[in-house]
Amino acid sequence: MHLGRDVTLYIGARLGMVAAVTALLVLANVPLLVALAVGVVVALPLSLFVFRGLRTRVAQGLEEKQAVRRAEREKLRAQLRGDTTA
């Protein structure tokens, strides 16, 4: 799994969508700060649906990483208790 790459792509895609919405509004003669605020409000929730596949990959990668850490932590706790593991 390439969690770092997936997270970077997802963040970049979401920020790109904000930039695209903002640019469209600026081209429509909306003031920049207003366009940016509307861009954030519109694009970030919309990106949850548009980038669903990428978001799912990120969530799966995080879950896999958490499972590995959980197993390592349990192994360490067993060692600290003095349990022997084969």
C-alpha positions as CSV (number, residue, x, y, z in Angstrom):
1,M,0.0,0.0,0.0
2,H,1.2,3.5,-0.8
3,L,-0.5,5.4,2.0
4,G,1.7,8.5,1.7
5,R,1.1,8.8,-2.0
6,D,-2.6,8.3,-1.6
7,V,-2.9,10.9,1.2
8,T,-0.9,13.4,-0.9
9,L,-3.0,12.8,-4.0
10,Y,-6.3,13.1,-2.0
11,I,-5.2,16.4,-0.3
12,G,-4.0,17.8,-3.6
13,A,-7.2,16.8,-5.4
14,R,-9.3,18.5,-2.7
15,L,-7.2,21.6,-2.8
16,G,-7.3,21.6,-6.6
17,M,-11.1,21.4,-6.5
18,V,-11.2,24.5,-4.2
19,A,-8.8,26.3,-6.5
20,A,-10.9,25.4,-9.6
21,V,-14.2,26.6,-8.0
22,T,-12.5,29.8,-6.8
23,A,-11.0,30.5,-10.2
24,L,-14.4,30.0,-11.9
25,L,-16.0,32.4,-9.4
26,V,-13.2,35.0,-9.9
27,L,-13.7,34.8,-13.6
28,A,-17.4,35.6,-13.0
29,N,-16.3,38.8,-11.3
30,V,-16.8,37.6,-7.7
31,P,-14.3,39.2,-5.2
32,L,-11.4,36.9,-4.4
33,L,-12.1,36.4,-0.7
34,V,-15.8,35.7,-1.3
35,A,-14.9,33.3,-4.1
36,L,-12.4,31.5,-1.9
37,A,-14.9,31.2,0.9
38,V,-17.6,29.8,-1.4
39,G,-15.0,27.6,-3.0
40,V,-14.1,26.0,0.3
41,V,-17.8,25.6,1.3
42,V,-18.7,24.0,-2.0
43,A,-15.7,22.1,-3.0
44,L,-14.7,20.3,0.2
45,P,-18.1,18.5,0.7
46,L,-18.4,17.9,-3.0
47,S,-15.0,16.3,-3.1
48,L,-16.2,13.6,-0.6
49,F,-18.4,12.3,-3.5
50,V,-16.2,13.1,-6.5
51,F,-13.0,11.5,-5.0
52,R,-14.8,8.6,-3.2
53,G,-12.4,6.0,-4.6
54,L,-9.3,7.8,-3.5
55,R,-10.9,8.5,-0.1
56,T,-11.6,4.8,0.3
57,R,-8.0,3.9,-0.6
58,V,-6.7,6.3,2.0
59,A,-9.1,4.9,4.6
60,Q,-8.1,1.4,3.9
61,G,-4.4,2.3,4.1
62,L,-4.9,4.0,7.4
63,E,-6.8,0.9,8.7
64,E,-4.1,-1.4,7.6
65,K,-1.4,0.7,9.3
66,Q,-3.5,0.9,12.4
67,A,-3.9,-2.9,12.4
68,V,-0.1,-3.4,12.2
69,R,0.5,-0.9,15.0
70,R,-2.2,-2.6,17.1
71,A,-0.5,-6.0,16.6
72,E,2.9,-4.6,17.4
73,R,1.6,-3.0,20.6
74,E,-0.1,-6.2,21.7
75,K,3.1,-8.1,21.1
76,L,5.1,-5.6,23.1
77,R,2.5,-5.8,26.0
78,A,2.7,-9.6,25.9
79,Q,6.5,-9.4,26.2
80,L,6.3,-7.0,29.1
81,R,3.9,-9.4,30.9
82,G,6.4,-12.2,30.4
83,D,4.2,-14.2,28.0
84,T,6.2,-16.5,25.7
85,T,5.3,-16.3,22.1
86,A,6.4,-18.8,19.5
